[in-house]
Amino acid sequence: MSSQKPYSYVVGSLVVLAILLPLAQYSKATPVDSFPLSYYPMFTKPRPDVSVIPRVAGFDAEGREIAIPMVLLGSERMNQARRLVSRAVAKGHDPSLKLCRKIAKRLAGSNDPELRSVRELRVLKSRYSAKTYLGGDTEPMAQKTVLACPVRRGGNQG
């Protein structure tokens, strides 16, 4: 047993060193992050207060905004639905219009009474302040309409 003791000390020391080594990056002017010895910059890097978030919203005949359920955007999962919209907007007008039309078609076939008043979908780029949003003000600071498409139900053409 005593022959294993030095081996245990060496292995234990190496593990402690591997855990503490990334801390040395904090003293450097330009730290370098590398796997597997990471100092987790994703948690320490400053984030901007304002974010631009592409999204799809429904609007009724009076111009009131109505939230569209994620499943109609193309996924039941929030991050997947968010990525679908973000990628379409990043790719430009045609992919955004194609997505908008797909969502409008799903919406037109929906039996949800809360969505029956939606007449138009808009693909938007909304600017939010994390500080004010988390403080309770969930309205965007500003937003730009990328494009709009009608929701056609039966005889309704717009």
GISULJO-V109630 format. One record per backbone hydrogen bond with DSSP energy under -1.0 kcal/mol. NH is the residue of the N-H (numbers start at 1). CO is the residue of the C=O. If there is no record, write none. Layout:
nh:NH co:CO
nh:NH co:CO
//
This chain:
nh:4 co:1
nh:8 co:4
nh:9 co:5
nh:10 co:6
nh:11 co:7
nh:12 co:8
nh:13 co:9
nh:14 co:10
nh:15 co:11
nh:16 co:12
nh:17 co:13
nh:18 co:14
nh:19 co:15
nh:20 co:16
nh:21 co:17
nh:23 co:20
nh:24 co:21
nh:25 co:22
nh:26 co:23
nh:27 co:24
nh:28 co:25
nh:38 co:36
nh:43 co:40
nh:45 co:41
nh:51 co:128
nh:53 co:126
nh:55 co:124
nh:57 co:122
nh:58 co:66
nh:59 co:120
nh:60 co:64
nh:63 co:60
nh:66 co:58
nh:72 co:69
nh:74 co:70
nh:75 co:70
nh:81 co:77
nh:82 co:78
nh:83 co:79
nh:84 co:80
nh:85 co:81
nh:86 co:82
nh:87 co:83
nh:88 co:84
nh:89 co:85
nh:90 co:86
nh:91 co:87
nh:96 co:92
nh:97 co:93
nh:98 co:94
nh:99 co:95
nh:100 co:96
nh:101 co:97
nh:102 co:98
nh:103 co:99
nh:104 co:100
nh:105 co:101
nh:106 co:102
nh:107 co:103
nh:108 co:104
nh:109 co:105
nh:110 co:107
nh:115 co:112
nh:118 co:115
nh:119 co:59
nh:120 co:59
nh:121 co:149
nh:122 co:57
nh:123 co:147
nh:124 co:55
nh:125 co:144
nh:126 co:53
nh:127 co:142
nh:128 co:51
nh:130 co:49
nh:133 co:129
nh:134 co:130
nh:136 co:133
nh:137 co:132
nh:138 co:136
nh:141 co:127
nh:144 co:125
nh:146 co:123
nh:147 co:123
nh:149 co:121
nh:151 co:119
nh:156 co:153
//
